[in-house]
Amino acid sequence: MSPLLWHNARFVLDSAVTASRHDTLRHISLQHGWLAHPFRAPRALRGWLSDRGSLTQRLKARHADFRVSPVACGFTPPFPDEAQALRLPPKAHAYVRDVLLTGSGHIRVFAHSVLPRTGLRGGWSGITRLGTKPLGEALFTNPRIRRLGLTIRRLDARHPLYRAAKRHTGLTVPHLWARRSVFCLNGHPLLVTEVFLPAIDAP
């Protein structure tokens, strides 16, 4: 087979695998209460929840002092619905990174990312060295990274992600809205969840 035909065949195969993975992840997410559309969310939040562009760039455009503050990172079991979405066995460890996105004196977003161990050998190894650099810049500037989907959910105290956001921010609101999506690089998924805090639209 010529190099061109091999490249085209590989692209078609990768696309098919990506589409299959997307369908599976989307089905699992919807089973766990994640919604395909933000129609149940407050109107003021719908634009944030459904925007498929870079959240980092959007926040930078609004806040000149935008910054990323890591609050936790390391290897730990993901939350149960995350493990199922990533098709990980129970109690399997993954690299988990939690950060606060702040600007103009307010915490705007609690961001939570989960990377299976195999992804560290599949092109995602730089995530462990991000520090205060925003993950969003890497996700939207690398043409090899594909975003597979976007789902939305209202979180309350029953969900561990809400409890993590509360622990790192001190907020006591009864619920928070979040969106999550899977980014795929070389067939390896990275699950990213962004929890929007009450100050998201504050000046």
Buried (B, 14 or more C-beta within 10 A) or exposed (E): EEEEEEEEEEEEEBEEEBEEBBEEBBEBBEEBBBBEEBEEBEEEBBEBBBEEEBBBBBBBEBBEEBBBEBBEBEEEBBBEBBBBBBEBEEEEEBBBBBBBBBBBEBBBBBBBBBBBEEBBEBBBEEBBEBEEBBBBBBBBEEEEBBBBBBBBBBBEEEBBBBBBBBEBBEBEEEEBBBBBBBBBBEEBBBBBBBBBBEBBEEE
